[in-house]
Structures are given as structure tokens and as C-alpha cells.
Amino acid sequence: MGLADLPSSDPRPLKQKWEIAPRSVERRARKQAKQAKLDAAYAIVNARDGNRCRVTGERLDPKAVEAKHRREHHHLAGRNVKPEWREDPARICLVSKLAHDLITRGWIDCEGDDATKVLRWHWTPLAKSRPFRIKSRRRSQQKVA
């Protein structure tokens, strides 16, 4: 009588140690699959937004040295806050590094949660200075000169 003859509540057949993939290999495969989904979503966002910042309207480049021209992807709800939105291109928009830093610092706020529609950005009371002009402000904030 061997190990295979013993009764088991697990319906899966027993496997030898060399037949089982290590957990580290499975974990790496899961991470690579998630990253591939995120890269596909980023490609859709890049094509949709045309490498333009949704806050400032500046032309963006992923390899730019200046923060106001470097391209970053902003998740409208944090990736940890709404994990189901992580790979959804409708919840990601292009912004410059400078704008992204101010958004995550809480100086700029966004109205809207669907990047396929118009997003309105505005300065919050936390903003000590305004280093650039926001392109898509609310009508109530647009001053007539």
C-alpha cells in the first residue's frame, strides 16, 4: 500500500515534487500578466490622449528631462484604492510629471472619473503657488480679462 492508495478529500491527483511549479515562478507569471494588461491599457491611453497633458495641454514625451514635458499616467482613483480600475483605460489619463506631482500632493483636484469624457481640473486651497495655467478649468474659475 503506497501513498497514492490512501484516501484523500482532495480530488486532484497527487503530484511529485518535481511536477509542481515553485510559488515564485507562479507569482512572477501573475505579475507579468498584470503588467502586460497595464501596458496594453497605457498604449490605449497614449493613442487616445495623443501625448498631450490633460491638465496643461503641453506636448509630452516619456523620455523628456523637464518635468513639465515628461509623460506620466495618472489613475483617476489610486491603484490601491480601486484595484478593479487598475487596467481600465477609461480610468487613466496622461499628465506631465509636474502636474502629476501636484495632483498626488493634493494641490490639483479632478472632477470626473471617466477619462473618455471631459475632465475638469482645478486648484485646491492647498496650492501655495500656481506654476502653470490649467487648460481645462471649470467655468466658475475662468476669469474674464
N, C-alpha and C positions, 0 to 999 in steps of 0.2 A: 504494500500500500504506500503510495507516494503522496507528495503534496497536492498533485492535481486531483487525487481521489477524495480529498477532504471536502465536506460540504461547505458551501460559501453562500453568503447572502448577496454577494456582488455578482451580477450576471455576466460581467466581462470576463473573458478568458485570462488566465494568469499569464504574465509575460516574464521573460527572463530579464535580468538587469540590463543586458546589452541591447535589448529591444526597446527600451524606454528612452525617450529623448530627455536629456537633462533639463531641469527647470530653467536654467539660464538661457539655453537655446530657445525654448518656447517663449520666454519673456522677451528676448531680443527680436524674435519673429513678430510678436504682437506689437512691440514698439515700432518696428519698421513698417508694419501695415498701417498703424495710426499716422505715422509721419508721411507715408505715401498719400493717404487721404487728405491730410492737411496741405501737402504740396499741390495736390490737384485743386483743392479749394483756392489756394493762393494764386494759381495760374488763372483760374476763372476771374478772380477779383482783379488781377493785374490787367487782364483784357477788358473787363467791364469799366474800370476806372481810368484806363488809358494812361497810367503812370502820372497821374495828377493828384496832388494832395486835396482831399475833400474839405479841409479846413482853410487852407491858404490859397489854393489854386495853383501853386508852384509846380513846375515840372520836376519829377522825381527820378532818381537813379539809385539802384541798390548799392552801387559801389562808390557813391559820392562821399567826399570827405566832409563837406559842410553839413551841419545838422539840418539846416533848412531845406536841403536838396536830397537828403538820404531817405530812401523809401523804407517804410515800415508798415506792417499790417496791424490794424487796431481791431480787436474783438469788442463789439459793442457791449457785450456783457463778458466779464472776465472768464477765461477758460476754466477756472476752478469754480466760479460762481454758477455758470450754466454749462456744464460739460457736454450737454446734448447739442449745443450751438457751436462746439469747437471746430468742426469741419464744415459748417454750413456757410457757403459763400454769401448768402443774404445777410449774415450777421458779422461780416468782416468788411472793413473798408481800408483804403490806402490813405496814409497820412505821412507827413515828414517826421523825421526824428525829433525835431524841435517841438512840433505840435504834439507828438505822442508823449513826450516827457511832460508837457504842460497838462495834457489830458489825465495822465496817470497821477500827477501831483494834485489834481483837483482844481486847477485854475480854469480849465475849459470844460464846459458841460455840453452834452449832446442831447438833442431832442429827437427821439425816434429810435426804433430798434430794428429797422429793416433797411439795409444798405442799398437795396434795389430802388428804393424811393428816395425822396429828398430828405437829407439830414440837415437839421439846423444846429449850428454850434454857437455858443455864446460864452462870454467871460463870466466867471463866478466872482462873488465878493472876495474870495481868497486871492485873486490875481493882484499882486503888488504892482506890477508893471505890465504893459502890453507890448511885447516885442514885435508884433506884426498885426496886420488888419485881417480880421476874419472875413472870408469871402461870403459865406452863407449864413449871415446873421438873421435873427428874427426881425420882422418889420418894426417892432416896437423899439429896437435898438438902433435902427438906421437913422442917422441924423441927416436932416436936410440942410445943405450948405447955402 
